[in-house]
Amino acid sequence: MAEEMRILMRNYGKIDPLNIDDYISAGGYKGLEKARAMSQKDLMAEVQKSGLRGRGGAGFNAGMKWSFSYNTPSDQKYVVCNADEGEPGTYKDRLIMENDPQSVLEGMAVCGYAIGSNKGYIYCRGEYPYVVEKLNTAIEQAKAKGVLGDFDIEVRMGAGAYVCGEESALIESIEGHRGEPRFKPPFPPVTGLWGKPTIVNNVETFANIPLILEKGADWFAGIGAKSYPGTKLMTLTGDVVNCTFIEVPTDTTIRQVIFDFGGGIAGGKKFKAVQIGGTSGGFIPESLLDTAIDFDSMAAIGATLGSGAVFVMDESRDMVDVINQITKFFEHESCGKCSPCREGTKRMHEMVKNIYSGRGTAADLDLLNRLGTVMSKACLCGLGQAAPSPVLTTLQHFKTDYTAKFN
């Protein structure tokens, strides 16, 4: 395989993830030690200087996000790790939690010190009960060693709702309510869990923090794309030779991910499309494969980096069949709180299903495009806003697959 750059996965296969002494021997908790020797403002400035941006999908500067909670007076503040990971084909967060759980705890503790919080929650996907066991073991060992100080971490499990990957729906779920997104503003860093300032970051985001503190912001900022520095953990699935995971700098191109690391298309077939960032990601044709995987470059071509899932399809795949399954998924997972998503996902699936079964018309394509555009702007949360992306990008790049269904 082509050369990787393992930062997040630096301890993969090298330490026992359920032995905190192994983690400490490998340099663990040095970042937290350095953080506590700094003032809170200097710490947040260092994280902001590193250029670390959220790895869960929104791509917001982590240090700046932390500063919002720090600057909001409150008797209690919270740190929440989003480990819901509900995107099909995605397992990067599971890899980190299974193989290096202490790195996540350390990153959360750094954030807790920065914003003045003594309480953290890890919201873990309901389908990961064995991961929860590992996290609880790691927390118990960290408490026994006293490395977390007065920062307490608790694991909460989801119940299989895709929408709870959205930070405000996740917060509602932790509070014991139905998982539905909140109207924003106010945003969670100011008014979050139980109305208190709350930082919600992804597993991958927190796992980057210890090494940034240990090696310095300039070191991290010098890796990968300047606007989205660091590495990205990606999971390759579909019609690719190497169905595996990789960690590469963010200036790596999509073509390199698929053909250098993924080994190209399986069975000697030709490439047709790739979807990056999970089910809500856009489909990318061969003409755009030389795009770098950083957040801004992906957004410029109507795609997302998001969860880092890379779903490759060969020439034999029917894009309308794929879209039919995706729109069915979003119709099922819509929480129903806002009408653009509740009604839009249902109508979108109905139209795609009609086209797939040969009952569609050319007018349906225009209506699909209009509906998708409205949903991307009018839906309350990221689920509804991103749901049309697969449809819109296939209409743009693979329209012949749709027209081939017309009688």
Secondary structure as UniProt FT lines:
FT   TURN            8..14
FT   TURN            17..18
FT   HELIX           20..25
FT   TURN            26..29
FT   HELIX           30..36
FT   HELIX           40..50
FT   HELIX           62..70
FT   STRAND          78..83
FT   TURN            88..89
FT   HELIX           92..99
FT   HELIX           101..115
FT   STRAND          119..124
FT   TURN            126..127
FT   HELIX           129..145
FT   TURN            146..150
FT   STRAND          152..157
FT   HELIX           162..165
FT   HELIX           167..174
FT   TURN            175..176
FT   TURN            188..190
FT   HELIX           193..195
FT   STRAND          198..202
FT   HELIX           203..215
FT   HELIX           217..221
FT   STRAND          224..225
FT   TURN            226..227
FT   STRAND          228..229
FT   STRAND          231..238
FT   STRAND          245..249
FT   TURN            250..251
FT   HELIX           254..255
FT   HELIX           256..261
FT   HELIX           266..268
FT   STRAND          271..276
FT   TURN            279..280
FT   STRAND          283..284
FT   HELIX           286..288
FT   TURN            289..290
FT   HELIX           295..300
FT   TURN            301..302
FT   TURN            306..307
FT   STRAND          309..314
FT   TURN            315..316
FT   HELIX           319..333
FT   HELIX           339..356
FT   TURN            357..358
FT   HELIX           362..378
FT   HELIX           382..386
FT   TURN            387..388
FT   HELIX           389..397
FT   HELIX           399..403
FT   TURN            404..405
//
